[in-house]
Amino acid sequence: MKKTVLEKINSELTYFDGGMGTLLQQAGLSLGELPERWNLTHPEVVKQIHTDYLAAGADIVKTNTFGANALKFSDSELEEIILAGMRLAKEAVEKAGRGYIALDIGPCGKLLKPYGDLEFEQAVALFAKTVKIGAPHADCVLIETMNDAYETKAAVLAVKENCNLPVFVTNVYGADGKLMTGADPKAMIALLEGLRVDALGLNCSLGIEQMLPLLPTFYQYSSLPIIVNPNAGLPKEEDGKTYYDADEERFSTLMQEAVKAGARVIGGCCGTTPKFIEKTVQKTKNVAPMPVTNKNYTLISSYTHAVEFSQKTVLIGERINPTGKKRFKQALRENDVNYVLQEGIRQQDSGAAVLDVNVGLPEIDEVALLQEITVRLQGVCNLPLQLDTTNPTALENALRLYNGKAMINSVNGKAESMHAVFPLAKKYGGLTVALTLDENGIPDTAEGRLAVAQRIYQCAKSYGIDKKDLIFDPLAMSVSSDPGAALVTLQSLKLLQNNGFRTVLGVSNVSFGLPKREAVNATFFSLAMQSGLNAAIVNVDSTEMLKAYHAFNALCNLDENCGEYIRFATEKLTAESPQVLENTAKKAENTSMEGGSPLQQAIVKGLKEQAKTLTEGLLTEQEPLKIIDGQIIPALDEVGKGFEEKRVFLPQLLMSAEAAKWAFEAIKTHLLSSGQTQKKRSVFVLATVKGDIHDIGKNIVRVLLENYGFDVVDLGKDVAPEKVVQAVLDKRAPLVGLSALMTTTVPSMAETVQLLKEQAPWCKIVVGGAVMTQEYADKIGADKYAKDAMETVRYAEGVEKTLSERKEK
Amino acid sequence: MVFTRSYTSNQLPFHRAEALRYFGYPQSAIPTPTVRSLFDECVEEGILACSYQVCYTELDVKINSPCDMDLGFIKANSRALFTNLQGCEKVIAFAATVGLGVDRLLARYGAISADKAYAVQAIGAERIETLCNVFNREMAEKYRQKGYYARPRFSCGYGDFSIEHQRAFISYLDCERKIGLTVNDSLLLSPSKSVTALIGLGKSPAKNQTEICENCNQKSCEYQRQNEENLNDEKDRS
């Protein structure tokens, strides 16, 4: 009986066919013409190509459907093209009496958000259409030539959700060994194995020479058959003739090397022909491929890189979590996503390798917010995330949109928890944190916790989840209430390690109820690392914790040449003395505001740290309002005036605004600790209009408006008119600012203005952006054209003044 | 056939004065020390974030009149382009990008530090301009040996050459596959620091052609170059 395609690739060296486009071009396809149309216009040519490849020895033929998606074709034509493509492959296979058909899916041609304008779910839906039409006629699906991790994920989900065929995925790696959007092989292996694809590898790209160096990484980390479908080298031109620079001889010789390095399913891409495949079959058919074996690496990933959990403890930043943090709670309640993003970036700068993300507050829509924060955090920070929630819907939505393989925090031994979390971990992939507690609570002994861990593992296994994708938290309890608590946790760590389980701990709990908790935490952390801890959820802002971490690694030969310790000690432990700060201040340039207070000067000069420190100092003796009105605002006005008079350039204005932001942050924290909230001015809704993905200008306006105390609702970029109107209605905002960079996005600005006029006629509309002019603004009916951020501030102040005067009357 | 070229930062000298111009400092202005140190910090990071790639192809063209130009992959109707391509038999159509790394850096600083975001966007603008300039020079030299004179590059969106042609450039040059460049529904390019353009090739030198900046009709542009020397200014002005 014929083997299934999966049996085939797992048991022997298997051959893909080669390029399709190149051969169609030789047959007359012109550059720019859509090759898939040839399924209808030149079926005999397409079929002959399949036949030739099968005759050359190819086992799997790729259908001529690379670009067959709903972005390029109408629904009816799409169906015709795909069905014809499937039929042609089938006829060729039947005629040859051998071979398998791979439904071929290439990239859709658009970039996904946040850098492009295609929604993740739109991408899934696009690919799903192709899959639904083609899959019933195929033996497997090949997702190929993908140069973006996120789009790859969308395509895999579309296949998995619409058919039961094996899924193969190949990505395009550049000369730097990465996808064009940044992911390296390890990151892609983590992502794709998490999504449970059946084979993975590389195609297209520069040629086989450039692929060879990447193969050892693939073979080391991947437990799946590896596919290698290279180009016939690079396109070259000589004497008016164009060609690819590797011939059949060279190509097949190098393919032999590829097989020795771990490739198991091989074929070709651009520029390769049946001759290439024939020669490759000849040269490799007697080479035994490397065995497919299970690799025991614990990996998570972002859209750029993977993080491996092995000997060296992985630091997971714990600060994106409202528990016990007034300022953070306030930010969540005010939907101040920027504050959360800043917390993320700051932790990365402090040395976190993973970020825990917990946005659970009783009065908040956690499902929506966790998803939004996950997506937006990934837009500004490339660390893998640990999604921390007890709400399964919130978890699923965030996991689905997460770009990479996430950490899941958490599951426990209760049946309800396991049956909610494991199906999600199975479908989307992930490293699941498992707490060693169950219906009976937390066992008192290490043996008891191990027993819970074993049960959790058994349940995970029944869902098809590997041991390496679980990481156990034996739970650190407070030593102030149970003197033996820390010892049991440490014993549990060792016991879990001895049984081949990975471990993680939230370290800080152990000191609950004690004074100077950091000292206890740091020592406990060292002991836990000594007990084999793989990952720790810690406060990376704590110098004590970082001291313990870096010293431990240096002592245990986990830090080559003590390099990281030395860098940490030089940068973080040699704090700047007051003398140094003073000198910096002296060195700073003179400004027109020589008579200003130190804080005013710091803001005028754009010195962020100083502005913050000075404000903190002033807060011990002055009322916040006095500092704002007496020092911060006058300093901002001074710079703003200079800008308006063209004495000060935009960068200087921005630096002052940023310095003022740091001063305001100190004031906010101070107010919160004394239970007060800052009074805000009018609501100002801000957005870059639909279709426009550039938001530097809008961000500048936001910073300045916030400095002047406006309650800014920043909707981000590429915002639909309806969303702008909704935000204005929700807050009954008196002011809205719209930005557009290109002439092509002005119509969508006009549309937004129109909708606002209809549904929120009280709201004053300010427009700005590179292409905006007074004339345009008048034409689309805006209330104000502001040429820069200062003008927007002045206008907003004016509108607010008129409103309050009207109220007084 | 569409060809690709990739470049390293070493092949593309950084034009500090140009970047400062995009940062909002005309040649006459001297940035303050704090602005300078912020800018310098961002230069290093910005250049590191770049991944330079170009894809291109050569086409035979027929330039008959402003409303009758056959560029092989598009039919164009544009007085400005006609002026640029007059006397050309061939064009190079190309697309260039410095990659998504700059956009990522911009997004990161957009969230935490508007001043740095502004600096990074200026540096990105200088990088893509320099990439185009270097590529253009290479093409001009290559075709000079074949007896052709290259025209200054010309992009859709310049003058009356419709920006709508952006899609044709992207699909004809197979940009997504070759260099990871895409166009959105509003005809904006992603990665954002990218350019598509034509380089005209004629058997005789162009008459009265100046560089793009000086040739532009937008007279009130704040980024306008003062004179040709600025272009070659690689030294620190302060």
Interface residues (C-beta under 8 A of the other chain):
Chain A: L31 G32 G106 P107 G109 K110 L111 P114 Y115 G116 D117 T145 N147 D148 V172 G174 A175 D176 M180 T181 G182 C204 L234 P235 K236 E237 T242 N338 L341 Q342 I345 R346 G379 V380 C381 N382 K587 A588 E589 K605 G606 L607 F649 L650 P651 Q652 L654 M655 A657 E658 G691 D692 I693 H694 D695 I696 N699 I700 R702 V703 L741 M742 T743 T744 T745 S748
Chain B: M1 V2 F3 T4 S6 F23 G24 Y25 A29 P31 T32 P33 T34 V35 L38 F39 S51 T57 F73 G99 L100 G101 D103 R104 L106 A107 R108 G110 A111 I112 S113 A114 D115 A117 Y118 A119 Q121 I163 A168 S171 Y172 E176 R177 I179 G180 T182 N184 D185 S186 L187 L188 S190 P191 S192
